[in-house]
Amino acid sequence: MLAALEELKARDVRVIDVRGKTSIADVLIIASGTSTRHVKSLADEVVKFVKKAGMMPLGVEGEREAEWVLVDLGDIIVHVMLPRIREFYGLERLWTVGDEMPAAANVV
């Protein structure tokens, strides 16, 4: 699935382990697209990839506007967003609150 995003040049792909923080999923994947067309293409590619792997998405939301498309794969939820939408909602900050900072970031 990450390969599908990388192949279509998704930007700033981030994988967040949310086990123990929520029961809705184990992993969130967040990626940015450069335009609404790019966001939709990235989400479509994720859907194609998982279908080829024999899985069926539980749902896909936001395709019409394509500013933020969510692909629900059960244990994995993929968010593909425009950068301004991603910055506004700050999902990375929301889901990593309280996580330990990498050792290099702790040096003042």
N, C-alpha and C positions, 0 to 999 in steps of 0.2 A: 504494500500500500504506500509506503514511503517512497518506493521507487516510482510509483505512478505519479506522485506529486513532484518528485525531482525531475522526472522526464519532461513534464510540461512547465518546468521552471518556476515552481512555487517558491515564494520568498519566505525567509525566516521561519522555517518549519520547526516546530517545537513539540516534543512528546512529554507529557506530564503524567506521572503515575499518581492516580487519585485513590488508590486502594486505601481503605481506612478513613477516608475523608467523606466518601459518599457511597451510596449503594447503587447509584444509577449507572456507573461504569467503572472499569479498572484503569483505563487509559484515555486521556484526551490528546488528540493531535490537533494542533492549531497551525494554520498556514495562511499566508497572504497571497492575494493575486493583484495584478497591476490595474485591472479594470473589471467591470461587471462581467464582461464576456470571458475574461481570463478566470475569474472566480467560478463561474458556471462550468467552464471547461475542466477546471481542476476537480470540481465535485463530480462531474460526469465521469471523469477518468477513474476516480476512486470507486464509483459504483461499478463501472465496467470491470475493474480489476478484481473486486470481491466476487462479482458474479462468475468470472472466469475461474476463481478459486473455489467455486461451489457454494458460496454463501449468498444470502439474500439480505439486503439492507432492511432494517425494521422500519425505516422512514427516511425521507429526505425533505427538508424544509427550507424555504427561502429561495427556491430556484427562480421564481418570477422576477423578483427585484435583483437578486444575485449580488447584493452587497455583503450578505452573510448567509452562507449555505451550510446547513448542518446535515451531516450524514450519520445516522444512528445505526451502528453495527452491533448493538448489544453491549458487549464488554468494552468496545472501543467507540468513541464518538469523535468524528472528524469535523472541525470547524474550519471553513475556508472563508476568509474575510478580506474586504478592502482594508488597507492600512489605517485609514481614519476611523473606521468602525472598530477595528481591533484595538486601537489606542483608546477609544472612548469607553469601551466596555472592560478592558483590562483583565481578560480572563486569566492570563498568566499570573498576574498579581493576586487575583482572587483565589486561585487554586494552589498557590505556593506560599501563602501566608503561614508563617511558623515553620517552614522548611528550613533546614540547616543550610547556611550559606557555604559555598565552596571555600576551602582553606585560604586560597589567595585573596578572597574578598574580605576575610576577617582581619587582614593586616591593615593597620591604620597608619 
